[in-house]
Amino acid sequence: MHRHFNFADLFELAADKVPDRVAVVDRRRRVTYRDLEQRTNALAHAYLAAGVRAGDHIGILGTNCIEWVEAMIAAYKMRASVVNVNFRYVEEELRYLFENSDAVALVYQREYATKVAAARSAQPELTTFIRIEDGSGVDDAALGPLDFEASIAAQASDRDFGERSGDDVYLLYTGGTTGMPKGVMWRQEDVYFALAGGIDVFTGARVASPEAASEKIDPSGVPLVLMPVPPLMHGAGQMGTLRGLFEGNTVVLTDRFDAEDTWRTIERERVNVLAVTGDAMARPLADALERLDGSVDVSSLVSFSSTAAIFSQTVKEQLQRLLPAHVLMTDAIGSTESGMNGIRIVQAGDAPKEGITSVQAGADTAVLDDDLEPVEPGSGTIGRVARGGNIPLGYYNDPAKTAEVFVTDRHGRRWSIPGDYATVEADGRITLLGRGSVSINSGGEKIFPEEVEGALKSHPDVFDVLVVGVPDERWGERVAALLQPRPGRAPTLEALQDHCRALIAGYKIPRELLIVDEVPRLPNGKPDYRVARERAHSLTARG
């Protein structure tokens, strides 16, 4: 059978190469590539027996576990698409997602059954429910579910699905940092090259064929042990896991993020590669490692990376001081709509530019002006980050948004331009400023929250912060900081303003300080600016 750059094909090539190697580890058990291959074949047959067909959409609702991975791979084996369901969603958000995604089946952990039962009527085609048992005891009889393990046990584990295609759709719903999530549709071949290892991020070299990807796997060698911390319901968690499996490595999952437990898992499983999403995970990890004070062995670690969000300068310096000298730290920027846009190796003595890190542009990435032409390096011109080449097909059920984000220039090249603004340094590096949809307009000046957040995070009293605009009679909007202090600290607005003056222009400095117990973030660590703005408006109106 001819193989393609298809997720199921790439997994099967690896499984055939190293069947006895441990593939995935979670808190309860571990499975080999042979186990994973046989169980996902059987589950794919169970989907088919339940009436799910190629091209259908299967939702997965749960925290990180081996079953999540099995449900995902099984869907790709029988050529369905996965709908990633946020486990924090309330009923109304679930209703929106079920309706928008046209899901016909849902694999869910029992603890979420009550919300699912309340929301299911939004999608009449959603008729198949497969329950992952979690011991919660929640009554899910109203769903008439199939049991996950019984479904696997009842089906043959043969690999008899026929030829697949690189055109099979990978569907990923965005985190919804500014509103309700949108389903981004990729060809699996395109997303493999954009996010899952098809292109070397440092050299730009491309994998020549699906077989070439598996030829790199050494059956007699020692696999890398990878720990993608973000939840599987987000792209960073999925891509880290899938890439690890395509390359024949071992993936370690943790169901809920806990900083100290993460370090103890690294020690126990001898983790080599740790992937997080920005400061929301890196800062608690750095503080926990400081508290553990050498009581855990993290010498196995060789790489600590942030994907889709960059580290702040203070976190970088703290981690560099605490981690073994051989650990390579990297920052990367990207989005669901574009894939990886740029990467940077973190080095001692690095200084941020106005609180923001610059990165080396990735393959097919550019910064374009309003005429869709590349901005001149070193000119200081602000443009929008764009990626060409392997990019998505568009948004599911949203042709208007598709036309807005995925555009064709006058040369006939198609680009993905989600809305991140940036400048290009004289040496070609990209300095990311932030998403235009969350920028603040104060007296006609555009202020990007990430720039201000980077400056504030470099203050020693700040644990986490999000910056939003609140109404101002004179300026239209003024900069407000929702700030979570470090324990026992109480930074004042005046002290923070004095600190920021050395890092950012005066008009960008916060005019309002709102102390909060916890900064609103999505489960993958990305900022939830919609909730942050609502909270800031409420607090300022009340005050």
N, C-alpha and C positions, 0 to 999 in steps of 0.2 A: 504494500500500500504506500502510495506517495505521501510523504510528510510535508506539512506546511508550518509556517510561523503561526501556529495555533496553540493555545494554552494547553489543551489536552494532549496534542501531539508532542509538544516540548516536554511535558511531564512524563509521558509514556516512554520517550526516548531515555530520560534519566532513570526511570524505574527499571527499565530493562538492563541498564548499565550497572546499577548498584542495588539490586533487589533486597539485599540483606542489611543495608545501611539504615540507620535510624533516620527517618524523614522528619517527623514532627514530635515535639515533646510539649505536653501541657502539665498542669498541676496534678493531674490524676494518672496519666499514663503516657506511653510513648509508642509510636507505630513505625515500622520499617517501610521502605518504599514498596515492598511486596504487599504488606498489609494495606497500605493506602491505595495501591492499584486495585486490589481485589475488592475492597470495601466500596471504592468509588464506582467501580463497574457495576456492582450489585445495586448501589443506590441510584445510579443512572437508569438501570432497568426498572427500579421501583417508580421513578418519575414517569417513565413511559407507561408502565402498567396502570398508573393513576390517571392517565390521559394527557399528561404534559407532552408537548411536541416540540420539535426543533423550531427555534425562533421565538418560543414562548419566554415569559419572564417569571423567574422564581425568586421570591424574596427570602432573605436570611436575616433573622432577628435574634441576636444573642451576643454575649461577650466572647472574647477570644477563647477558643477551644479547638480541639482536633476535629470535632463534628462540624464546626464552621468551615474549616478547610475542606473536609470531605464533601459537604453540601455544595461548595463552590466548584470543585473539580468535577464532581458528578454532573453538574449542570453543563459544563463545557464539553464533557464527553458526549452527551447526547444533543449538543449544539443549541442549548438554551442559553439565555442571558441571566445574570444575577442582578437582583435589585438589593443593594446594601441598605438595610433599615437601621436607623439610629435607635439604640436601645433606650435613649432618654426621651424619645418622643412621647407626648401625651396623645390622647385619643384624636383630637382634631388634626394634629400633624400626621398621625398615621392615616387618617381618612384621606388627607391630601395626597400622601405618597401612594397609597394603594390605588386611588383613582388615576393619578397622573401616570403611574408606571404601567398600568394594564397588567398587573401581576395576576397570574392564574394559580399560583401555588406559593405556600409560605412554609419555610422551615424555621421553627421558633423554639426557644427555651421555654419550659413550662411557666416560669415565673412571670412571663409577659402575657400570658393567655387572656387575662381579664381585659387588658387594653385592646388586644387583637379582636376579641369577640365583640367589643363595643364599636370597633371601627370597620369591621369587615363589610358591612352593608354598603360602604362607599364604592365597592368594586364587585358587582354581581358575578363577574367571571372568576373571582377568587374563591375557589371551591375545594382545593386540596390543601390540607394542613398536616405537616409532619412534625411531631413533637420530639425535641431533645429533652430527655429526662434530666432534671437538675436537683431533685430531692426537695423542691420547694413545696410540693403538695397542693399547688393552686388547682382549683377545679377548672378543667378545660373541656368538660363533656360537651358544651355547647358547640365546640368546633368540630366534633366528631373526628378527632385526629388519628392519623396513623402513627405508630411508634417508630422512631428512627432506627433503633436496633432491630426490631422485628421486621421492618421493611428491608433491611439489608440481609437479614437471615433468610428471608423468603425468596430471594432472587439469586439467579446464577451470577457468578463472578467473571463470566467470560467477557473478553474484549471483542465485541462483534458489532461495532457501531458504524462501520463503513468509513469512507473518506470524508475528511472535514476540509475546512478552507481557512486561509488567512483573512478572509472577508467576514468570518463569523464575528458577531458584534459583542464587544465588551462594553457594558453599560455601567456607569459609575455616577451616582448622585452626589453632587457637591455638598459640602458641609453647611451651606447656607449662612455665611458670615454676615450677610446684609439682608437676607430675606429667606423665602422658602427655597428649598434645594431644587436644582435642575439636573436632569439626567443627561450626562454627556455620553454620546455614542462614539465609540472608536471601532475601527477594524482591529482585530486582535494583532495582526501583523504590525500595524502602525503603533499601537501602544507598547508592543514588545520593544520596538526600536526607540520609542520615546521615553520609556520608564522602566522596563523590565530587563535590561541588560543587553539589548541588541546592539547598542553603540557604547564603546568605551568612553566614559565621560572625560578622560584626560587626553586621549589620543584621537578620538573621533573614529577609530576603526570600527567597522560594522561586521557582525557575524554573517558569514557567507551563506549559510544554509542551516536548516533545522538540525541536520545531522552534525554539522560542525559545532553546534552548541554543546551537544552531548559528547563529542570527541574530546573536549577539554577535560571531561571528568575522568579522573584516575581511580579505577576500582581498587587498586592496592594502596592508594594514598589515604591520608587523614583528611576528612572533610572539615570545612570551616563550620563553626557553630555560630549561628546568627540569632540575634534576639531583636526583632522589630517590636518596639514597645507600643506604637500607636494601635488603636483598635482595628480589627479586620473590617469593620463597617466603613472605614475610610481608605482612600487610595494608598496612603503611605504604608499602612499595615498590609494591605493586599499585595502591593508590588514587592515589598520586602520579602514576604512569604513566598510568592510565586517565583521570584527570581532565585531565591534560595533553593527551591525545589527543582527548577529548570537546570540548575548548575550542580545538582547532586549533593547539596550540603544538608546540614541539620538545622531545623528551625525550632527555636524555643519560644513558646507563647506564654504570656501572663494574662489572666482574665481581668484583673483590675490593677490599675497602676498604683503601686506603692513603692516609694523610693528605696527604703531600706531593704524590702523584699527583693527588689530588682538586683541590688548588689549581692545579696546572698544567693540569688539564683545564678548570677554570673559566676560566683565562686563554685557552686555545686555542679553546674553543667559545663564549666570551663568555656564560657562564651568568649568568642573571638571578636565578633562585630556587634556593636550596640547601635541601634538607630532610634532616634527620638524626633519630636517635632518642636524645635525651638526651646525658648526659655521655660515654657509652661511645664516641660518635663525635665529639662536640663538643670534648672535652678534647684528644684527639690532634690534631684540626684546629687548635685554638688554639695548641698548642705548636709544631706544624709551621709555622704562619704566622709565629710569633715567630722560629723558626730561619731561615726564608726571608728575613726582614728586608728586605722591600720588593722582593725580586728577582722577584716575580710580580705581574702586573697583575690585580687583582680589582675594578677600578672598575666592571665590568659588573654586579656583584652588587647587587641591590636588596632582597632578602629572604633571611634566614637563619632557618629555623624548625625547631623540634623538635616532632615529633608523637608522641603516646602516652607521652612521658616528658619531664619538665621538666629544664631546665638548673640546675646548682647555681650559687650566687651567685658563686663565684670564677671559674667559666668565663664567666658573663655579663660580669663586669667585664673579664676578659682579652680577650674578643672585642670588646667595645665599644671598648676601647683600640686594638685592632689593625685593625678593619674601617673602611672609609670611613664618615663620619658619616651619609651618606644611607641606609645599610642598615637596614631594619626587622627587628628581631628579635622573634620570638614564641615563647611556650611554649604547648603544648596538651596536654590530658589526654583520655584516652579508652580504649576497649578494643574487642576484637574483638566482644564481645557487645552493645556499646551504641553504638558510633560515637563521634563527637566530643562530649565533655562540657563542655569549657570552654577558653577561650583567654585569653592575656594578652600585651599588648605590653610588651616589656622596655625599661625606661627607666633612664637613669643615676641612680644614687643609691638605687635600690630596695633595701630591706632585707628579708631573709626573716623569716618568723614561725617561730621555733624550727626553722630550717633548711628550711622548706617554703614553696613559692611558692603564693600564692592566685591564682585565675583567675576571669574573668567566666564565669558559667554559659552554656552553649550552649542552642540551641533545645530545648525539651522536656526539659531537665535539671533535676533537683531533688535535694535531700538529704532522705531520708525516715527517720522513726523506726521503731520496731518495729511500730507500728500502720499503717504505710504512709501516714503523714501528714507533710507538710513540717515540718521543724524550724524553730523560731523564729530568724530572723536575729539575730545578736549574743548569743544565749543561751549559747553555748559547748557546746550539746548536740551530742553525736557521733551522726551518723546514717550511712546508706549512700547513696552516689551512685546515682541511678536516672535512667533515661531512658524517656520515653514516646514516643508518636507512631510514627515510623518505626524499628521495632526488629525483631530477628530472629524467625524462626518457632520456633527452638529448636535443640537439639543433635541432630546426626545419630546415629541408633542409640542414643540415651540419653534415654528419656522421663523417667526419674527426675530426672536433672540438669536437664532442661528445666523440670520442674515446680518445682524449687527456685529457679532463677534468674529465670524469666519468670513473674511473678505478677500477679494482678488484685486491685486494692484494692476497698474496699466501695462505691466510687462507680462501679465497672465499668470503670475505666481499667487497661490492661495496661502493666506496667513491666518493664524489664530491669534487674536488680540483681545485677551480677557479684560484689559483695563488697568494693568499695573504700569505706573509711570516710572521713568528712569532717565538717567543721563549716561553718557559714555565717556570714560576717562581717556586721556591721550594715548594710553597704552592698550586701549581696547576693552578694559574691564567695564562691567556694568555696575552702576550704583543705583540700587533699587530705592525708589522714594515711597511708593505705596499705591494702593488701589484708588483710582479716581473716584469711585462711588462712595468712599468713606472720607474723602478729603474735606477739609474745613475751609470755608470762605470767610475770612475775617477782613473786612474793609477792602475787599477786592483781591486780597492776597490768598493764594492757594497754599494750604498747609497740609502736609501729609502726616497722619497720626504716627506712622512707624518711625519717622524721623524724630519726633518729640519723645516717643516712648524709648527710643534708643538712648537719648540723652538722660532721661529720668532714671532709667535702669542702671546707669553707671554711678548713681548715688548709693552709698553704702547702706542707707536706711530703707531702700526700696526693695521689696520682694517681687512684686508684679504690678503692672500698670497698663491701662488702656486709655487712650486719649480720644475724645470726641468733641464735636462742636455743640454748644448750647446757645440758645437765643440771646442776642445782645442788641439793645435798642440803638446803640451808636454804630457798632461795627457789623451788625447782621448776625455774626456768630463770634463767640470767643472760645478760646481753648480751655477745656476742662479735663482734668486728670482724675480718673477713678483709680485710686492707688491703694494697694495692699502693703502695709509696712512690714518690715521684718519684725519678728517677735520682740517686744520690749522697746521698740523704737517708735518715735512720734515726730516724723519730719514736718516742718512747717512750710507753708507756701513760700514764704520769703527765702528760706534756706534752699529750697528746690529751685526757685527762680535764679538765685545767685549762682548755683551750680550750673544751670543750663546756659547762662549767658556766655560761658567760655566755649560752648559746644554748638549752639544754634543761634540763628538770627533772633533779634529781640521780638519781632512780631510773632514768632512761633512759640514763645515761652508761655506756659500755662498761666491763666488768669484766675483759675478756680481749682481748688483742691478738694476732692471728695474722698474721704477715707472710707474704705469698704473692707468687710471681712474676707471677701474673695472676689477676684476679678472674674467677670463672666467669660468663660471660654467653652468651646465645643469639646466633646470627648477626645478629639485628636490633638487638643492643645491649641488649636487656632483660635483667634479672637472672635467673640460673638459681639460684633459692633452693634447689631440691632438691639440686643438686650442692654448693652452698655449705654447706648444713646437713650433708651427709654428710662433707665435707672438714673442717668445723669439729669435728664430733664425733670424727672420727678423730684430728685433731691434739691435741685436749684430752685424749682418752683416752690417747694416747701420751705426752703431756707430764705 
